[in-house]
Amino acid sequence: MVDRLKNRDELITLRKNLVAQHKDGNKKLISLCSGSGCGAYGTASVYESLMAELKKAGLSDQVEVRLTGCHGFCEKGPIMVIHPEGIFYPQVKPDKIPEIVEMTLKNGEIVEKFLFKDPVSKKKIVHEKDIPFYKLQKRVIFGRNQMIDPTNVLHYIGEEGYMGLEKALFEMEPQQIIQEIKGAGLRGRGGGGFPTGIKWASCAKHDGDRFVICNADEGDPGAYMDRSLLEGNPHSIIEGMLIAAVAMQSHNGFVYVRHEYPLAVKNLNIALKSAREIGLLGKNILGSGFDFDIKVSRGGGSFVCGESTALMASLEGKPGRPRAKYVHTVEKGFRESPSSLNNVETYANVPHIINNGAEWYASMGTEGSKGTKIFSLVGNVVNTGLVEVPMGTNLRTIIYDIGGGIPKKKKFKAVQSGGPSGGCIPEQFLDVPVDFDELVKIGSMMGSGGMIVMDQDTCMVDVARYFLDFLKEESCGQCNPCREGIKQMLDVLTRICAGEGKEGDIELLEELGAMVQKFSLCGLGTSSPNPVLTTLMYFRHEYEAHIRDKKCPAGVCKPLFHYEIVDGTCTGCGLCARKCPQDAITGAKKETHVLDQDKCIKCGICYDACKFNAIAIR
């Protein structure tokens, strides 16, 4: 760690020295992903093996190894990238390290068998930039993740870190900063999409001790954008909050982090401590006379605490329950003081806007939705991970060109966007541009950026039931429409999935959904019917099949289907019999097998295992 920086000139000098060191052409840099995903795959053992092999080969002084944040391509972790060439080795294990060190680092040769193989072209790809998953992205916010050790503030400074803070502190008036954010068209990335500049301006005009708060309580199933940013580049969020504080003349900040994000909390606390020690947080920042500090508060595990008023109540030590919005938090928020709340990704955008200008930022995206957006692409898609694209990129590009399409040549059925309260979008809208306004037009929403892809084997009635079950559990129960309405809708869906649906249930769901949307107190309630209403809009025939025909077309709702082995198609290979956990399948070799319906538990293992499509859903 360097000494405390007393002024702007010392920071500029430090950055120049760090950039010069980084440009040393005689030294290679290995970026090894250590985010939660790759960490679970075994990054720690890969790192130990790598350091030992480098020492053994006498390359310790010639190669720098950085344990970085998430690279985004979570499907292929642990990921290693060797710079400056950008050589990409996916799914690295300790037993691969000796060959990589010997061949690539020592002799400059590529280990072809360890390279990424494109599932579409079947070609091996050497460089990260040429992999379709990365090639079609625009990684404005997420790009630094793979170059920075999140526990080392010098890495961030060496990558143009805190340049935006310098400019905000020494070259701009608070009102100029707000105008720049307004001109950029930055909208909140937490789900609501409210214009950030307008929020800051509203907070700045109210008297009192203003608070700058970061919402990192990311609770959507399948979403982990904020977690990966906090784990991999916490200083970008700190810098964004600092610039916001200068703009609103605030001296106190909070980051409210989901309790289930231990690595994010750890790296954030390390980053805050480093920023204080180096003079970028606390009293008299860079000799400017401006004071600002940030505290971390861990969430209580409640999904509804992602809502602004509930979050602030939780920060105060009260139960995390929303309140009516007739008094806005920018006027009376945390401790009845003016408070500006934005999410992690919103703050990460701010330094880029101040550095590069509003016009640069506004050149990306659509008329009403500027910049890029990080999406969590999960579910039935070949390439799962975090995808950053300009606003307005269509769903087809995200799912097929970047995501690689649907596995096992199955058909696309729907994508659920916007978290558990988002809508399910069918194939006919794959060419719709993804932004705040266009998604609302088709019954869905941007949300925080989660995308769950579903294939032909997904039951849309069951999907609606699943998300409503989640929302019922997460409702704070404060208002009747949400508490009782969601429960009643869930009861109807549960009956339908159990084969007990009746005429009038569809109309009842529509009526209940409209009531919950109209009269609930907060956003959780008003958006909770979306999964039901959009599946009713686009997949009504599945509801009708469940109710009238007592059939589940996708073969998911167990009371409504059974598996059969098709005579004449079965080759008698015996694979299904060997896989069956109940020994329900019998038959001689090379003869059609038989499935005992009394023993079958409808687990679907035989259906997935059969290579000849000899098992049918009836």
Number of C-alpha atoms within 10 A of each C-alpha: 9 10 9 16 17 16 16 19 12 14 21 16 10 16 22 15 12 18 15 10 12 15 11 9 8 7 16 20 18 23 25 29 30 29 28 22 22 25 17 12 20 18 26 18 12 21 20 12 17 23 18 15 19 22 11 12 14 12 17 15 10 13 18 16 18 21 22 24 32 33 31 29 21 23 17 20 26 27 25 28 21 21 17 12 12 17 20 22 27 20 19 22 18 15 11 16 20 17 15 21 21 16 14 15 19 15 10 11 12 17 16 12 9 17 19 21 16 14 13 10 7 9 11 15 18 20 17 20 15 13 17 16 23 17 13 17 19 18 18 18 22 24 16 23 27 25 25 23 25 28 25 18 23 19 21 23 20 20 16 18 21 25 20 20 26 24 17 23 23 11 11 15 14 19 14 13 26 24 18 18 27 19 16 26 24 27 24 22 25 25 18 15 19 15 17 24 23 17 20 26 21 18 29 24 12 16 10 15 15 27 26 28 28 25 26 27 29 25 19 18 13 16 23 22 27 26 27 24 26 31 28 32 34 28 28 26 25 29 25 25 31 32 27 29 27 22 25 26 20 26 19 19 24 18 27 27 27 25 17 16 20 15 16 26 23 13 22 25 17 17 21 22 16 21 21 17 16 20 19 29 22 19 16 15 24 25 15 14 9 17 20 21 22 23 12 17 16 18 24 19 15 21 23 23 28 26 21 27 24 22 29 27 19 22 23 12 10 11 16 25 21 24 15 9 11 6 10 16 21 24 20 18 22 25 14 14 18 25 31 30 29 25 23 31 27 24 25 25 23 27 28 21 23 23 18 11 15 19 13 13 22 21 14 18 21 19 13 15 24 21 24 27 30 26 23 22 30 23 18 26 22 19 25 23 24 26 27 22 23 22 21 23 19 17 20 17 17 23 24 17 16 24 24 19 23 21 14 9 8 13 15 22 21 25 26 23 27 25 24 28 27 27 29 32 27 19 14 10 15 19 12 16 19 25 24 24 18 17 21 14 9 16 17 25 28 26 23 28 26 26 27 23 24 25 19 15 15 19 22 28 25 20 19 26 22 16 21 25 19 16 24 22 14 16 20 21 14 14 16 14 21 29 20 16 24 23 17 17 25 22 14 19 26 20 15 27 24 17 21 16 22 15 10 9 18 20 11 14 21 16 13 17 26 16 16 23 21 12 14 20 19 22 17 23 29 20 21 27 30 26 30 29 23 22 23 22 16 16 20 15 13 20 26 20 17 23 23 15 13 20 23 30 21 19 20 22 21 15 15 21 18 19 20 17 20 15 13 9 12 20 15 18 18 19 13 25 22 15 15 20 15 13 14 17 22 17 14 11 11 11 14 19 23 18 20 14 13 7 12 17 14 17 14 16 13 22 20 12 16 17 14 11 13 20 22 12 16 13
